[in-house]
Amino acid sequence: MWIAENWKDYEVIDTSCGEKLERWGKYILLRPDPQVIWNTEKKNPLWKKLNAHYHRSAKGGGNWEFFDLPEQWSIHYKKLTFHLKPFSFKHTGLFPEQAANWDWFSDLISNAGRPIKVLNLFAYTGGATCAAAMSGASVTHVDASKGMVTWAKENAAASGLSEAPIRWIVDDCVKFVEREIRRGNHYDGIIMDPPSYGRGPKGEIWKIEEKIHPFISLCEQLLSDKPLFFLVNSYTTGLAPAVLTYMISTEIVSRHGGTVTSDEVGLPVSSNGLILPCGAAGRWTGE
């Protein structure tokens, strides 16, 4: 498992009964997590010293209960700064486990010894975009949500990347990739973090089980003559690491060589030494 273990401003403190107790900077949040199907004794006193608690509804969705939490605050990862705020369906605007992937491709970019162009698809609030830009890459950031792209720009500015070579694109990712192919543009690294289900800005429906393999095949056409890496993230239970390996091998290794490895991504739980599973990732590198 690839573990995001270099955080100082974030911590999974404890887990029990379908919930995870987290520290985001100086604030303690309690949020649901479907992976936590175990029941352990809640010895840590922070279970009772919450700044906010997201309650899941039996009918789906849920709501926040706030005790003492600002509308927005910031945390840091290495040289990066991220603005956080609680919003719909339990999220804060950042997936801390992805730091394991940020470290991986940041090392590749820093050590490439040449200019690297990166395409970040379904790019959300820009964690991967900022990490790649901080490592020296020029980045094209694509997300269908104007609000998420605005948030990502704020994170880039907070990280000192206002003048970094980042293109900000609000668009349906599939349609954008199709246009880039027609334009003849190419990238040395591609990152994608597709949702299990979603809609584009004009109502385009995305179902990952139907769309992900054809989309990987489509994105392969954007790889440069000397591609550096290709990363696929998945939070969908049915897409096990082996499935990611097979898809990437079929579409990328068969045409560009290189190696692909896939594994679960996780976060350490500080109170008991467990590792909380947080989805899977498939990584291809050509060098």
MARLUM-601554 format. One record per residue (C-alpha): residue in three letters; x, y, z; residue number from 1. Coordinates in nm, 3 decimals. Layout:
<recs>
REC/aa/u/v/w/i
REC/ALA/X/Y/Z/NUM
...
</recs>
This chain:
<recs>
REC/aa/u/v/w/i
REC/MET/0.000/0.000/0.000/1
REC/TRP/0.113/0.355/-0.078/2
REC/ILE/0.083/0.552/0.245/3
REC/ALA/0.061/0.930/0.277/4
REC/GLU/0.278/0.949/0.587/5
REC/ASN/0.455/1.284/0.548/6
REC/TRP/0.177/1.511/0.671/7
REC/LYS/0.230/1.744/0.966/8
REC/ASP/-0.095/1.944/0.941/9
REC/TYR/-0.324/1.645/0.888/10
REC/GLU/-0.378/1.328/1.090/11
REC/VAL/-0.624/1.041/1.116/12
REC/ILE/-0.635/1.018/1.494/13
REC/ASP/-0.870/0.722/1.535/14
REC/THR/-1.135/0.516/1.357/15
REC/SER/-1.442/0.330/1.481/16
REC/CYS/-1.801/0.242/1.388/17
REC/GLY/-1.799/0.382/1.035/18
REC/GLU/-1.629/0.710/1.127/19
REC/LYS/-1.282/0.862/1.123/20
REC/LEU/-1.156/1.119/1.373/21
REC/GLU/-0.928/1.364/1.197/22
REC/ARG/-0.710/1.664/1.273/23
REC/TRP/-0.703/1.927/0.999/24
REC/GLY/-0.452/2.180/1.123/25
REC/LYS/-0.579/2.267/1.472/26
REC/TYR/-0.938/2.158/1.405/27
REC/ILE/-1.088/1.817/1.488/28
REC/LEU/-1.347/1.676/1.248/29
REC/LEU/-1.548/1.355/1.267/30
REC/ARG/-1.660/1.224/0.929/31
REC/PRO/-1.810/0.898/0.802/32
REC/ASP/-1.591/0.647/0.619/33
REC/PRO/-1.741/0.334/0.459/34
REC/GLN/-1.415/0.142/0.502/35
REC/VAL/-1.435/0.164/0.881/36
REC/ILE/-1.653/-0.140/0.949/37
REC/TRP/-1.474/-0.226/1.274/38
REC/ASN/-1.580/-0.122/1.622/39
REC/THR/-1.304/-0.023/1.864/40
REC/GLU/-1.317/0.147/2.201/41
REC/LYS/-1.307/0.526/2.172/42
REC/LYS/-1.039/0.599/2.429/43
REC/ASN/-0.900/0.917/2.276/44
REC/PRO/-1.049/1.226/2.449/45
REC/LEU/-1.069/1.409/2.116/46
REC/TRP/-1.377/1.202/2.026/47
REC/LYS/-1.556/1.441/2.263/48
REC/LYS/-1.376/1.760/2.160/49
REC/LEU/-1.498/1.806/1.805/50
REC/ASN/-1.502/2.123/1.599/51
REC/ALA/-1.745/1.966/1.351/52
REC/HIS/-1.925/1.637/1.290/53
REC/TYR/-2.072/1.520/0.961/54
REC/HIS/-2.376/1.299/1.022/55
REC/ARG/-2.468/1.060/0.744/56
REC/SER/-2.837/1.016/0.675/57
REC/ALA/-2.993/0.671/0.637/58
REC/LYS/-3.159/0.806/0.322/59
REC/GLY/-2.827/0.912/0.169/60
REC/GLY/-2.628/1.230/0.203/61
REC/GLY/-2.618/1.394/0.542/62
REC/ASN/-2.542/1.720/0.717/63
REC/TRP/-2.272/1.900/0.913/64
REC/GLU/-2.305/1.981/1.281/65
REC/PHE/-2.070/2.265/1.374/66
REC/PHE/-1.935/2.337/1.720/67
REC/ASP/-1.642/2.573/1.666/68
REC/LEU/-1.516/2.579/1.309/69
REC/PRO/-1.437/2.878/1.085/70
REC/GLU/-1.591/2.908/0.740/71
REC/GLN/-1.245/2.858/0.590/72
REC/TRP/-0.897/2.773/0.716/73
REC/SER/-0.566/2.652/0.572/74
REC/ILE/-0.324/2.364/0.612/75
REC/HIS/0.019/2.300/0.463/76
REC/TYR/0.193/2.008/0.297/77
REC/LYS/0.564/2.071/0.247/78
REC/LYS/0.570/2.395/0.043/79
REC/LEU/0.202/2.379/-0.052/80
REC/THR/-0.089/2.560/0.114/81
REC/PHE/-0.451/2.452/0.081/82
REC/HIS/-0.767/2.640/0.174/83
REC/LEU/-1.030/2.417/0.335/84
REC/LYS/-1.398/2.457/0.407/85
REC/PRO/-1.673/2.208/0.490/86
REC/PHE/-1.913/2.160/0.202/87
REC/SER/-2.161/1.913/0.061/88
REC/PHE/-2.138/1.541/0.129/89
REC/LYS/-1.875/1.550/0.405/90
REC/HIS/-1.587/1.693/0.201/91
REC/THR/-1.338/1.964/0.297/92
REC/GLY/-1.183/2.030/-0.045/93
REC/LEU/-0.881/1.803/-0.010/94
REC/PHE/-0.803/1.431/-0.016/95
REC/PRO/-0.491/1.399/0.205/96
REC/GLU/-0.414/1.042/0.097/97
REC/GLN/-0.324/1.177/-0.248/98
REC/ALA/-0.002/1.318/-0.102/99
REC/ALA/0.144/0.972/-0.162/100
REC/ASN/0.091/1.026/-0.535/101
REC/TRP/0.205/1.390/-0.523/102
REC/ASP/0.540/1.278/-0.380/103
REC/TRP/0.576/1.009/-0.647/104
REC/PHE/0.523/1.224/-0.955/105
REC/SER/0.695/1.527/-0.801/106
REC/ASP/1.016/1.326/-0.776/107
REC/LEU/0.981/1.217/-1.139/108
REC/ILE/0.928/1.575/-1.256/109
REC/SER/1.212/1.717/-1.045/110
REC/ASN/1.457/1.454/-1.169/111
REC/ALA/1.353/1.453/-1.535/112
REC/GLY/1.618/1.705/-1.640/113
REC/ARG/1.389/1.851/-1.905/114
REC/PRO/1.070/2.060/-1.929/115
REC/ILE/0.765/1.854/-1.838/116
REC/LYS/0.406/1.925/-1.946/117
REC/VAL/0.135/1.773/-1.725/118
REC/LEU/-0.238/1.733/-1.787/119
REC/ASN/-0.451/1.703/-1.472/120
REC/LEU/-0.804/1.579/-1.545/121
REC/PHE/-1.098/1.587/-1.302/122
REC/ALA/-0.856/1.814/-1.119/123
REC/TYR/-1.086/1.925/-0.834/124
REC/THR/-0.926/2.187/-0.603/125
REC/GLY/-0.580/2.147/-0.749/126
REC/GLY/-0.376/1.942/-0.503/127
REC/ALA/-0.202/1.751/-0.782/128
REC/THR/-0.181/2.062/-1.000/129
REC/CYS/-0.001/2.257/-0.728/130
REC/ALA/0.232/1.966/-0.648/131
REC/ALA/0.328/1.926/-1.014/132
REC/ALA/0.377/2.300/-1.066/133
REC/MET/0.585/2.329/-0.748/134
REC/SER/0.813/2.059/-0.892/135
REC/GLY/0.869/2.261/-1.208/136
REC/ALA/0.609/2.129/-1.452/137
REC/SER/0.379/2.336/-1.669/138
REC/VAL/0.027/2.215/-1.594/139
REC/THR/-0.310/2.214/-1.766/140
REC/HIS/-0.582/2.186/-1.500/141
REC/VAL/-0.924/2.067/-1.622/142
REC/ASP/-1.245/2.033/-1.423/143
REC/ALA/-1.611/2.065/-1.518/144
REC/SER/-1.692/2.274/-1.210/145
REC/LYS/-1.617/2.647/-1.231/146
REC/GLY/-1.630/2.666/-0.852/147
REC/MET/-1.365/2.394/-0.813/148
REC/VAL/-1.134/2.564/-1.065/149
REC/THR/-1.171/2.894/-0.877/150
REC/TRP/-1.085/2.714/-0.552/151
REC/ALA/-0.782/2.553/-0.719/152
REC/LYS/-0.659/2.895/-0.833/153
REC/GLU/-0.684/3.016/-0.472/154
REC/ASN/-0.477/2.718/-0.355/155
REC/ALA/-0.216/2.789/-0.620/156
REC/ALA/-0.197/3.153/-0.513/157
REC/ALA/-0.170/3.055/-0.146/158
REC/SER/0.118/2.824/-0.241/159
REC/GLY/0.305/3.103/-0.418/160
REC/LEU/0.220/2.967/-0.763/161
REC/SER/0.024/3.263/-0.904/162
REC/GLU/0.283/3.311/-1.178/163
REC/ALA/0.344/2.941/-1.241/164
REC/PRO/0.270/2.810/-1.592/165
REC/ILE/-0.077/2.669/-1.517/166
REC/ARG/-0.367/2.672/-1.765/167
REC/TRP/-0.706/2.672/-1.591/168
REC/ILE/-0.981/2.506/-1.795/169
REC/VAL/-1.350/2.467/-1.706/170
REC/ASP/-1.471/2.191/-1.936/171
REC/ASP/-1.593/1.835/-1.966/172
REC/CYS/-1.275/1.627/-1.948/173
REC/VAL/-1.364/1.389/-2.232/174
REC/LYS/-1.451/1.669/-2.471/175
REC/PHE/-1.138/1.862/-2.376/176
REC/VAL/-0.916/1.560/-2.445/177
REC/GLU/-1.086/1.506/-2.782/178
REC/ARG/-1.015/1.867/-2.877/179
REC/GLU/-0.653/1.843/-2.761/180
REC/ILE/-0.605/1.539/-2.986/181
REC/ARG/-0.741/1.734/-3.283/182
REC/ARG/-0.512/2.027/-3.197/183
REC/GLY/-0.210/1.797/-3.190/184
REC/ASN/-0.114/1.882/-2.832/185
REC/HIS/0.085/1.637/-2.622/186
REC/TYR/0.180/1.591/-2.258/187
REC/ASP/0.464/1.420/-2.074/188
REC/GLY/0.251/1.333/-1.773/189
REC/ILE/-0.121/1.270/-1.733/190
REC/ILE/-0.312/1.257/-1.404/191
REC/MET/-0.676/1.158/-1.377/192
REC/ASP/-0.898/1.132/-1.073/193
REC/PRO/-1.235/1.039/-1.226/194
REC/PRO/-1.553/1.029/-1.017/195
REC/SER/-1.758/0.713/-0.988/196
REC/TYR/-2.050/0.907/-1.131/197
REC/GLY/-2.080/1.261/-1.250/198
REC/ARG/-2.220/1.510/-1.498/199
REC/GLY/-2.038/1.751/-1.722/200
REC/PRO/-2.127/2.121/-1.755/201
REC/LYS/-2.386/2.040/-2.024/202
REC/GLY/-2.532/1.734/-1.853/203
REC/GLU/-2.288/1.478/-1.994/204
REC/ILE/-2.315/1.159/-1.788/205
REC/TRP/-2.003/0.985/-1.660/206
REC/LYS/-2.020/0.629/-1.522/207
REC/ILE/-1.672/0.510/-1.440/208
REC/GLU/-1.731/0.140/-1.510/209
REC/GLU/-1.840/0.225/-1.865/210
REC/LYS/-1.611/0.519/-1.940/211
REC/ILE/-1.275/0.469/-1.772/212
REC/HIS/-1.110/0.221/-2.010/213
REC/PRO/-1.209/0.408/-2.329/214
REC/PHE/-1.096/0.732/-2.164/215
REC/ILE/-0.753/0.591/-2.077/216
REC/SER/-0.726/0.483/-2.440/217
REC/LEU/-0.823/0.832/-2.554/218
REC/CYS/-0.572/1.000/-2.322/219
REC/GLU/-0.293/0.773/-2.446/220
REC/GLN/-0.311/0.965/-2.774/221
REC/LEU/-0.202/1.279/-2.589/222
REC/LEU/0.123/1.131/-2.457/223
REC/SER/0.442/1.283/-2.592/224
REC/ASP/0.716/1.096/-2.776/225
REC/LYS/0.898/1.059/-2.445/226
REC/PRO/0.626/1.036/-2.178/227
REC/LEU/0.724/1.045/-1.812/228
REC/PHE/0.423/0.916/-1.619/229
REC/PHE/0.053/0.831/-1.626/230
REC/LEU/-0.155/0.818/-1.307/231
REC/VAL/-0.511/0.691/-1.259/232
REC/ASN/-0.685/0.729/-0.921/233
REC/SER/-0.998/0.541/-0.823/234
REC/TYR/-1.234/0.560/-0.527/235
REC/THR/-1.470/0.307/-0.684/236
REC/THR/-1.485/-0.021/-0.493/237
REC/GLY/-1.513/-0.234/-0.807/238
REC/LEU/-1.189/-0.103/-0.956/239
REC/ALA/-0.931/-0.307/-0.768/240
REC/PRO/-0.561/-0.231/-0.818/241
REC/ALA/-0.529/-0.527/-1.055/242
REC/VAL/-0.800/-0.381/-1.279/243
REC/LEU/-0.612/-0.051/-1.299/244
REC/THR/-0.294/-0.241/-1.389/245
REC/TYR/-0.468/-0.431/-1.670/246
REC/MET/-0.624/-0.117/-1.821/247
REC/ILE/-0.304/0.087/-1.809/248
REC/SER/-0.096/-0.203/-1.939/249
REC/THR/-0.334/-0.260/-2.228/250
REC/GLU/-0.339/0.101/-2.339/251
REC/ILE/-0.004/0.249/-2.227/252
REC/VAL/0.257/-0.026/-2.185/253
REC/SER/0.158/-0.191/-2.513/254
REC/ARG/0.238/0.132/-2.701/255
REC/HIS/0.506/0.304/-2.493/256
REC/GLY/0.677/0.029/-2.295/257
REC/GLY/0.765/0.128/-1.940/258
REC/THR/0.628/-0.025/-1.623/259
REC/VAL/0.296/-0.009/-1.439/260
REC/THR/0.225/-0.078/-1.072/261
REC/SER/-0.104/-0.044/-0.887/262
REC/ASP/-0.188/-0.057/-0.520/263
REC/GLU/-0.419/0.074/-0.252/264
REC/VAL/-0.361/0.424/-0.119/265
REC/GLY/-0.390/0.476/0.255/266
REC/LEU/-0.351/0.700/0.558/267
REC/PRO/-0.185/0.600/0.887/268
REC/VAL/-0.406/0.600/1.198/269
REC/SER/-0.196/0.752/1.474/270
REC/SER/-0.374/0.594/1.773/271
REC/ASN/-0.339/0.227/1.679/272
REC/GLY/-0.099/0.181/1.389/273
REC/LEU/-0.369/0.079/1.141/274
REC/ILE/-0.366/0.199/0.782/275
REC/LEU/-0.698/0.334/0.658/276
REC/PRO/-0.761/0.229/0.294/277
REC/CYS/-0.857/0.525/0.075/278
REC/GLY/-0.902/0.390/-0.275/279
REC/ALA/-0.648/0.271/-0.529/280
REC/ALA/-0.407/0.413/-0.784/281
REC/GLY/-0.238/0.285/-1.097/282
REC/ARG/0.102/0.433/-1.183/283
REC/TRP/0.287/0.404/-1.512/284
REC/THR/0.631/0.543/-1.575/285
REC/GLY/0.830/0.539/-1.894/286
REC/GLU/1.173/0.623/-1.750/287
</recs>
